[in-house]
Structure formats: C-alpha cells, structure tokens
Amino acid sequence: MTTVYGRETGSRKGAAMPSGSRNDEGFVVDIRPDAAALRMFRSLSFTPWYALGEFVDNSISSYFQNLNRLSDAYGSKYVCDVRISFDDRVGRLVVEDNAAGIAREDLPRALRTGEPPKDTSVGLNLHGVGMKAAAFWWGRHLTIETWPLGEPRGWKVEIDLGESGTQPQANATVRSIQGRKHSGTRITVEGLWQNAPVAGKTRATVAAYLPSIYRKFLSVGEVADIGDGTAHPVRLFLDGTQLSFAPPTLLSEPFWPSPDGPEKGARKRKWRKKVRAKLSTGKVIEGWVGILETMSRELSGFTLHYRGKGIGGVTPLDGIHDSNSGFRPREIFGQSGGYRSQSYIGEFDVTALGKSITTDSTLWTPEEEAEFVDHVLAQMKDPKLDLWSMAVNFKRRKRSQVDKKRLSTASTTAAKDLKKAADGKISHNPPDNDASDLGEDSPAYRFTITDREIHTHSFALRFSTNRTRPFLTVTDDKHCRAHEIVVNEAHPLFDDLPPIDVAMRTLLTRVALSLGAAEVFVESAERNLIRQKMNQILQLVHPEPDDLPEE
C-alpha cells in the first residue's frame, strides 16, 4: 500500500481482542449504544464544505495538540498538510493528513459517538460527533487508517451502515496495519449518497468556501487562536490543488465627515477598527470591522470564528458563490443594496459562545446576538474612527465627483445621435427576428426563477464578442421554460467607450437581466417586439464601421 506521506514498513497480523485488553495485533470496540444513531447523520443539515470541514478540524486539532512532538520528530520546517480528494468513478472521498494520528488508547473514544476528547481546551473538535456525522452524511462505508506518532505500526477500522443505510454493525474491529515513515490519518468514505457534492459546480463552490472557512490557518500573517498567540499555517489541498486565501483590500482614505469631502490637510488612514463586546452574561467577543476599498455585495458582511475557524457568515472570497452568506445585521448593514450593506466587512471571535454540532452556526441566544450588535454599532460610530459616516459619505461622493457639465453634454450628444440616425428611417413595422445562432465566446451563467404559478424558469446569461450579433437577444425552448439571454459586448455602440470593466459589466448584466426577465414574464405573443425594435434602433445609431482595420 502506498501513501502520500511516506513508505509503509513492517506488518503483523493477529486476532482481535476486546477493547479493554492490551494487544498490539488488534482489538474490538463495542459501538452498539450509538450504532443505531449513526444512520440519522445522513439527514443532518450539513453543507458539503462544512461536512468536509469536520475532517479538516480533526487534522488541525491533532496538529495543535501535538505541535511540539511533531516539530521534534520532523524538524522546524514541518507543515501540517490536509489533502481532500474525490474519485467520481467509484464514488469515494478520501481525506488524509500528516498530523499526529490517533493513538491506540484514543481509538475507542474516537469511534464512539458523542464522547469528546479528554482535553477540549485546544483544537477544534469539541462534541465528539463531527467525524462520524460527516462521514455518514457523505456515505455508508467509513474506513479509518491511522499511524500514531511514535508508534511502530498503524491501525485500521471499518464501519458500514449497510446498503440501505439502516443496518449499522454492532462492533468495530480495529486491526493492526503496516507502519509508515510519517504519522497521520487517512479517512475514506465509500458508497457516497451525497451525489451533488462531487459534481463540478459544487466542487468549485467547495473550493471557494474552504479557504475562507480556514483563512486563519492558511495565511502566514494570520493568528489562529489556539492559546499561544502565534501563527500556525496549514496547507489545504482539494484534488491536488493547494487552496489559498487572499483577503479583500480595505479602504485607505482621509475621513469624509460629510459628502463634501475631507477636511483640508486630513491624512489618509486605513479604515479598520478593533472592536470588543462584553455581554451582560460576562462572555467576551473580540474582532474588527473595516470598510472595503471597493463596494461589494458578495464580499461584505461579518465572519464569526470559533478558535480560528469560520463558523458563521463565511463568505467565499471569489465574489461569485452565495452572495448572501455573510452575517449582516440589519441595524448595521441597513437595506440590501445600500452603501453600508456593500461596504462593511469584519471578523469576530465567538469562541466564548460555543458552536453547533454541524459547526456552521454560533450558539448564542437572540438576546446575546442583539447585545453584540448594539456594542458593535456603538463602536463603529466612535468619533475617533467614524466608520458609520465614512461608508456613506465617501461612496456617495465618489459618484457625484463626475463633471456635471460633461454628463449633460454626453446626454445631449446621445440624443442628437439618435435623432440623426433614426429620423426618416425608423418605421412601425415589426423588425426581423434577431435570434439566429451566431456562436458565442463565453460560458453561460445559469440560475432559475420560480414564478407565482410555481413554474420554474431556467436562465442562462451569456456574453458574446460577435460584432454581427444584435446587442441583446433572448431565446426560449419550445415550452418557454428555458431561456438564454445574450449580451453582445462587441456591438459597435461600445466602440467610442472605454474598455468594459467591472462596473460596466455589472450595469450590462443588470440591464440585460431586467429586460430579458421582463420579456419572459410578459404574457403576450408579441413580447419580443420591444427588444427587437431596440436592437434595430441601436443598429441605426451605431452601425458597423466600414473603415475597420484588417485583422
């Protein structure tokens, strides 16, 4: 058998013995009191990234709890690696680390559900449930192979819930296996019944979430709070690719007390403030709040940490997946789409409050949450660093800084261009159908909308660079349930404008989706005429130039 971390050596076989008997060949662990409970884990409300995180938690905890021993054994350059891989062909999940492994005397406890470690003051494993819950949420068959630090051999145990997931075994036989050069643990789950998580789209979402959840362990400059106040970077891999975390940039500008701008001579400052909230229960929550350099619906929000792991409000920092995942108290962030809702970002250590079994939420009461929000809001309004005013005044001023005279001139010019191009040429006749297939240059962004009549409409938004295509096209399947919206970013109307940037793409997306969705949900046989007439007018105003240079 080969491993990621080292060559295996030596082998001994023998009969299994009861868990109370010392035998280096193997032993049996009675798991009957909780075997029946294992099948219920399939119904837990896990997400794929937090279910994977339960395995990562155990690896990181093993690393923390044995940090000095690991450094002594493998040198000062030792780094904890956690590798996750899926095999779609056979439905298998493997999570492997090079931490300290599970000692023989700890295996019975690790196999029993709900029996936490003796010392829960360090590390992320708290309830003694996570590994089993996550494993049987993923699939029916769990195999644990572990090579304890300082022991000459490893141990292997298998637990199977049966093909239907309702026939768990009563005992778990732990067998001796060959040793290897490096300590660590390999978890294998087979017979996966969570099919979606191994699909490409969900795998990409997992790759976006995991580095955000474990940001404090993946970044050398961060400090994972394990009690010693030092940084302990961990390397996390998904299907062979190392995951990394790059925090968004915070605003660095002088304070704007009003929309009129900063006071004369005001100095730039980084808009990040430490916040400490001591609740009436005596629990303390500490962290920071900042203002994003660029407003973002996707990246804004607060992230809540338990001993360095993000357990609440975790936002994937690719700016694509699940834009509403950040923790955004309305008292602070206001209405969705406003300046504050897109400006604030922050992180808070909620270790004092504990965590849920599925480690994706904070264990606070509504009163504690409200008290926390009040504390944060009051400190954000501190005159010494007034984040409350700055987020609105600076962002609003940015929009009004454009030369008003030039704005007026641009509008006048556009109106004159329309008159000149359409005068005497436009008619009331229906335009030609513009939905011919001209080929596309970009993949589609897909989503669904369910209307009030409970009809599900699937949409695909695509951006084209085919200059001969109309500016906007909408096509439907024969059932009018699947719709494709195509925006032509190479249309001549863009020829005299700057290159399309993030702001322009955002505007185009909003306009295209609004017009396209309006067309889809209008009950009329002629619902496409407005869009087609618009394309016709745009073609008149912005025709294909006849003096383009040859490519």
Secondary structure, 3 states (H helix, E strand, C coil): CCCCCCCEECCCCCCCCECCCCCCCEEEEECHHHHHHHHHHHHCCCCHHHHHHHHHHHHHHHHHHCHHHHHHHHCCCCCEEEEEEEECCCCEEEEEECCCCCCHHHHHHHHCCCCCCCCCCCCCCCCCCHHHHHHHHHEEEEEEEEECCCCCCEEEEEEECCCCCCCCCCEEEEEEECEECCCEEEEEEEEECCCHHHCHHHHHHHHHHHHHHCHHHHCCCCCCCCCCCCCCCEEEEECCEEECCCCCCECEECCCCCCCCCCCCCCCEECEEEEEEECCCCCEEEEEEEEECCCCCCCCEEEEEECCEEEECCCCCCCCCCCCCCECCHHHHCCCCCCHHHCEEEEEECHHHCECCCCCCECCCHHHHHHHHHHHHHHHCCHHHCHHHHHHHHHHHHHHCCCHHHHHHHHHHHHHHHHHHHCCCCCCCCCCCCCCCCCCCCCCEEEEEECCCCCEEEEEEEEECCCCCCCEEEEECCCCCEEEEEEECCCHHHCCCCCCCHHHHHHHHHHHHHHHHHHHCCCCCCCCHHHHHHHHHHHHHCCCCCCCCCC
